């Protein structure tokens, strides 16, 4: 065979090899790559306009919001009889001190006029000193119990607070936070909430905050707060939240947008053209009727607030979703 004939046969064999490869079935993995490219990415679901209508999908836009950083602690509503007992001891000691001081003044005047003996004056002085010491002791006990910076400075102010507490117009709550979480200064604000309150329920903000003695049963920094109204019962255990001064920018994801899956809270973001992305939502910052999130969402994005559970079912099992719709 000549060299020219050999070259012709070689070219023909190469052409046959190429044609055979074009018609051959795909190798292992090639079909999977093409199929993966056709599927939406993880945590996405794509529906047609007709499917969206059948599912009843409704959306709402996310509004910009700010959140005041807080630290969580625990509180207990002080029983009224504890405060009343301490106040009664102070009032009684004050009355006795006033009476003995008046008696001492009279004894001095009578002694100067030679109408009373020195023994009478000595007895009056002793009684006045004793009653003054009892008053100081009662006041110290009250300070130890309810703090040195309590908002009542006079007997009249104390009685006014007691009257409001007795009528249920005000509650006294002792709150405790971790020592390294609130700093040495008084918290800017303190809010309280029942342990059984639903997530996102508005908190009750304290009207007065002052330092309290350390709680021997719970380590941390303690404060007393006064809150208006009969929001809590005496002796009730509460959650407490203290503002730490920092603020965050973000959005509030409404509770109606949430859906649970794989032990996580999610919502669906409408990306347009029938595409919905499922994003994780942190629920550690309740705010009104939703939750504040500082990352992962932008103001103006729209989230699904109706039929998100159907979108989840369709995402997990598209074939089942199609059958359900038929």
Helices and strands as residue ranges (DSSP letters): H 3-23, H 30-38, E 44-46, H 49-55, E 58-61, E 64-77, H 80-112, H 118-146, H 155-167, E 170-177, H 179-182, E 190-194, E 204-205, E 208-211, E 221-228, E 237-254, G 255-257, E 259-261, E 264-272, E 275-280, E 286-287, E 290-293, E 302-306, H 308-316, H 318-325
